[in-house]
């Protein structure tokens, strides 16, 4: 089973940027779609972004479109989330996830079957 470890979170001022990384081990992720979710205190977990197995298709939540970019490097078994123009409402724990298929079939958490431990992103105003 694949293990996912997120990194790159931290504290940043509004308008700043961060790049999250998700390193996979135990199995290759090159055959699977990958994604990012986030959960803010007191709120439900929400979809942020997803990418298909090749990187040729991506989906972004409306709230982050134009500011966030998801990408992957299958040779490094790693997925990235580049976050620009961060806002205080982006503050959350960000989770990396794998899907059970090569393609993006769902933006529901039920559509993803492996989760990392999360990395905290805090955006100050």
URNORBEL-V247757 format. One record per residue. N is the residue number from 1. RES is the residue in one letter. SS is DSSP state (hx for helix, st for strand, lp for the rest). Layout:
N|RES|SS, N|RES|SS
This chain:
1|X|lp, 2|X|lp, 3|X|st, 4|X|st, 5|X|st, 6|X|st, 7|X|st, 8|X|lp, 9|X|lp, 10|X|st, 11|X|st, 12|X|st, 13|X|st, 14|X|lp, 15|X|lp, 16|X|lp, 17|X|lp, 18|X|st, 19|X|st, 20|X|st, 21|X|st, 22|X|st, 23|X|st, 24|X|st, 25|X|st, 26|X|lp, 27|X|lp, 28|X|lp, 29|X|lp, 30|X|lp, 31|X|lp, 32|X|lp, 33|X|lp, 34|X|st, 35|X|st, 36|X|st, 37|X|st, 38|X|st, 39|X|st, 40|X|lp, 41|X|lp, 42|X|lp, 43|X|lp, 44|X|lp, 45|X|lp, 46|X|st, 47|X|st, 48|X|st, 49|X|st, 50|X|st, 51|X|st, 52|X|lp, 53|X|lp, 54|X|lp, 55|X|lp, 56|X|lp, 57|X|lp, 58|X|st, 59|X|st, 60|X|st, 61|X|lp, 62|X|lp, 63|X|lp, 64|X|lp, 65|X|lp, 66|X|lp, 67|X|lp, 68|X|st, 69|X|st, 70|X|st, 71|X|st, 72|X|st, 73|X|st, 74|X|hx, 75|X|hx, 76|X|hx, 77|X|lp, 78|X|st, 79|X|st, 80|X|st, 81|X|st, 82|X|st, 83|X|st, 84|X|lp, 85|X|lp, 86|X|lp, 87|X|lp, 88|X|hx, 89|X|hx, 90|X|hx, 91|X|lp, 92|X|st, 93|X|st, 94|X|st, 95|X|st, 96|X|st, 97|X|st, 98|X|st, 99|X|st, 100|X|lp, 101|X|lp, 102|X|lp, 103|X|lp, 104|X|lp, 105|X|lp, 106|X|lp, 107|X|lp, 108|X|lp, 109|X|hx, 110|X|hx, 111|X|hx, 112|X|st, 113|X|st, 114|X|st, 115|X|st, 116|X|lp, 117|X|lp, 118|X|lp, 119|X|st, 120|X|st, 121|X|st, 122|X|st, 123|X|st, 124|X|st, 125|X|lp
